[in-house]
């Protein structure tokens, strides 16, 4: 039993030391928007809003109307995006919206995962009012990595309805992004009004995480040591 106990302790110690962490602060928005920087209109909602969060009780929420919303150029500056990124998503002219971001240290091989849900009150308006949402990743050393559009008013994934104030929603979807360079990254999310400044659209977010990555060197030591330990203590 003594040998078995020593082996278990060693296993735990090795495994505890064999993970690389990149903790997203409050990725489930259970403490509101703590840990996130926001330019524009952002908050957190529970299921009483009309959309059930995918993780626990709360989900993040940013919208493209209201006080403090910002133009495309300011979005690009705050998220460190190349000039023209936000104005290039759709054919209409972006007006104002909201961005939210957080800086996270990441090791190559780790993966960002998040759930998103885009909703709009533009579906009964002309398609030129093509409000949209996107996410972006920029590395302090690696530079611009990606900034894909998640959805727009003209996307085919809408279903009628949604929470009060909206006439369509995409429903929840999940995105994953694999980091290939170790760096500190600015992870950003944005939602933008197009052509007008009214008829609200919004992006909800939940479960934003970068799961721990096993460290191969520590696991290799464990793999090589385990047979010797087992033989010695005859577990």
KAJO-V389058 format. One line per field, one symbol per residue. phi: phi as a letter, one per 40 degrees, with the letter a starting at -180 (. if undefined). A space follows every 50 residues. Layout:
phi->???
//
This chain:
phi->.cccccccccdccccccbbbbbcccfcbfcbgbdgbcbbhbaabbbccch bcdcbfbbbcabbbbhcgcbcdccdccccgcddgcccccbccccbbabbb aacbcbbdhcbcbabaabbabbccbcdcccdabababbcdbcgcbaaccc abdcccccbchhcdhbbaacgcbbbbbccbbcacbccbbabbcbgbbbfc babbbagcabddbdcdccccdccccdcccccccfc
//
